[in-house]
């Protein structure tokens, strides 16, 4: 006889009644157990909350000031651009890289264009600001300025990748073009000041037109050597590009500036 047809007879009229279903009993017990577990665990989190909890579990979450959070988001943006170019810097990818929700990014930046603009300002600053902080005699400051622009961390593959990604948009994006122009003029004016101090130390009378022309020429020279070093540094001997920069700048200004010492190169 099949198990499904098993019946129990009543003692009186011979009618049959179904036997208790063991399978159904176990199913009911399982439902009760799951219900108890859910009550103990509390209400189920909605999907966005669970995703955020997952992000927080992967990263060390800590409360940040607004400035710190903006800095972290810009750094995440630069990481995305360095790895996949401007098209790879979507709000979603930036959020994943920073370990936050896309909504948090929109809280700090009104649009993707705004965060890209802030990121480009950081790129420009890192390529130029360090060279403006040199100290020492006029000759030492000019030497340090040259070295900074041709050595790490200004001259490396990441700097080139970020610069190339943004420069491709400067011609068609007025906001990025304005940032680029501001950075260039700031850099060139700093170089003009260094050259003015150096030439005055060599006894030359002040000549703004000469300083301007030299600053434009030297800026272009450094840009070209920087690009060569970042693109194909392995093709050059150690310090070859630095030596070329020094000799070329000496020819332009008509005064020796001395070769960079080992200590200066190590320090930069």
N, C-alpha and C positions, 0 to 999 in steps of 0.2 A: 504494500500500500504506500502511495506517495505521501511524503511528509505534509504537503499542503492539504491533503484530504483527511488527515487524522481528525476524528471527532470524539467527544465525550458524551455518552448516552445518559439521559436523565433517568433516575430510578423509576419514575412513574409511568410516563407515556411513551417511552422509547424515542423521544425527539433528541436530536443531536444539538450540541452547542460547541462553538469553536474553542480549541485549546488556546491558552495565552501565547501570543507571538513573542518569542524571545528576542527576535531582531528588532521589533518595534519598541520593546522595553529598553533595549540598549540605546536606540536612537534618541528616545526621550531623555534618558539619563545624560547623553552627550550634550543635548540642548541645554539642560539644566546646568551642567558644568560650565559650558561656555558663557551662559548668562551670569553665573556667579563670578567668573573671571572678569567679564566686562564691567560688572558692578564694582569689583575691587580696583580695576585699572582706571576707573573714572571715564568721563565722556571721551569719545573718539575725537582726535584733533582733525580739523578740516585739512584738505590736501596742502594748501599753501603753508599752513603752520607746520605740518610734518616735514615739508621740504626745507623750511627754515631751520627746524630742529636738526635735520640731517646736516645742513651746512655748518651749524654751530658745533656739531659733534666732530666735524672734520677739522675745524680751526679752533684755536684758542680764542674764545670770545671775550672781549673786554670792552667796557664802556670807553668811548673816545670823546674828546672834545670835537667841536665842529671842524676846526682846522685840521686836526689829526685825521678825521674821517675823510675830508676832502683830499688830503694828501694821499691817503691809502687808495682812494678811488682813481686819482690821477696816475699813481704808480701802476695800478692794475691796467689802466688804459694804455700806458706806455708798453707794458709787457705784451698786451694783445697786439699792438701795432708792430712791435719788434718781431713778433712771431709770425704774424699773418698780414701785415700791412694795414692801411686804413680800412679796407673792406672787412677785415677781421675784427675790428673794434666795434662790434655791435653792443647795444646795451645789455643784451643777454650774456654775451661772452665776458664783458667787463664785470658783470655781477658774479658770474661763476668764478672768475679769477680773483675777485676781491672777497668772495665768500659771503655775499649779501644778496638781498633781493633786488630786482630791477626797480621796485618802488622806492627803495632807499636811495638809489642813484638819482631818480627824478626829484627826490626831496632836496638834494644838494645842487643839482644842475637842471635847469629848465629844459634842456634839449641835449641830444647827442652832439650837435654842433658846438654847444657851449663847453662841454667837457673836452672836446678836441682842441678848442682854442686855448683852454687853460693848459692842456698837455703840451701844446706847441710852445707856449711861453716858458714852460719848464725846460724843454729841449734847448731853446735858445739861451736861456740863463746858464745852463750847464756847459754850453759850448763857449760862453763869453765871460761870465761873471768871475770865474776863478782867475782869469788873466788880469782882471782889473784890480785885484787885491795884492799885487806884488809890492814888495818893499825893498829898501836898500838904496844904494847910490843910483843915479840915473842910468849908468851903464849896467849895473846889476839888475835893475828893474826891466830894462829893455831885453837883456838876455833871458830873464825869467819869463817874460811875455812870449818870446819866441818858443822857448822850450815847452811851456804849458800847452800851446796850441798844436804841438806836434808829438805829444806823448800821452800816455794813459793818464786819466780816464777820458780826456777829450778826444783823443785819437784811438778809437777802437771800432770793432764791427757793429756793436750795438748803436753807438752814436751815429755811424754812417746809415744804418738801417732806418733809424728814426728820422734823421735829417732827410733822406731820400724820399721817405713816405710823405712827409709834409711838403717838401719842395715841389712835388708833382702837382700839388693843389694850390700853391701860392698864386699861380697865374690866373686862376679861375675863381678864387674865393677871396673877396675883398677883406674879410676879417683876418684871415691868415696872412694876407699880403701886408696888412697894416702891422701885424705882430712882427713879421719878418723885417720890415723896414725899420721899425723901432729898434729891434735887436741889432741890426747892422749899423745903424747910425750911432748907437750907444758904444758899440765895439770900436768903431772907427774914431770916435771922439776921444775915447780912452787912449787909443794908440797915438793920436795927435798930441795929446798931453804928454805922453812918455817921450815922444820925439822932440817936443819943444824943450823939455827939461834936459834931454841928452845933448841937443845941439847948443843950448845955452851954456851947458857945462863945457862944451868944446870951444866956446868963445864966439859963436855965431850970433848975429843980431836977430831978434824976433822977426819971423817972416811967415805969417799965417798961410799964404798961398803955397809956399814951399812945404810947410808941414802937412797941409791938406793933400797935396799931390803925392807926397811920400807915403802918407797913411793909406791912400787908395791903392798905391802900387804894392806896398808891403802886405796889405790885407789880401789882395788878389794872389800874391805869391804864396802866402801861408795857406790860403784856401786850397790852392792847387796841390801843394805838397801834402796837406792834410788828406785830401781826397786820394792821392796816390798811395799814401801810407795805409789808409784804411782799406782800400780796395785790393792792394797787392803788396803788403808789407814784406812778405817773404822774398820778394824779388830784389830787395835792397839790403846792403850790408848794414850792420848795426851802426846807428847814428849817422848814416849817410845822408838822409834827408835833412837832418838837423845841421850838418856841416854845409850842405848846399844852401840852406836858408841863411845861415850866418854870412857866408861869403857873398851871397847875392844882395843881402841887405846892406852890407858894408859898401858894396859897389854903388848902390843907390844913394846912400846918405853921404858917401865920401869920407867916412871916418871908420877906423877899426872899432869893433865892439868886443873883440876877444872871443876866443872859443869857449864854449861851455865847459866848465870843469866837471870832473867825475862826480864831485860832491853835489853840484847843482843838478846834474842829470838824475842822480839817485834821489835827491830831494823832491824833484818834480814827479 
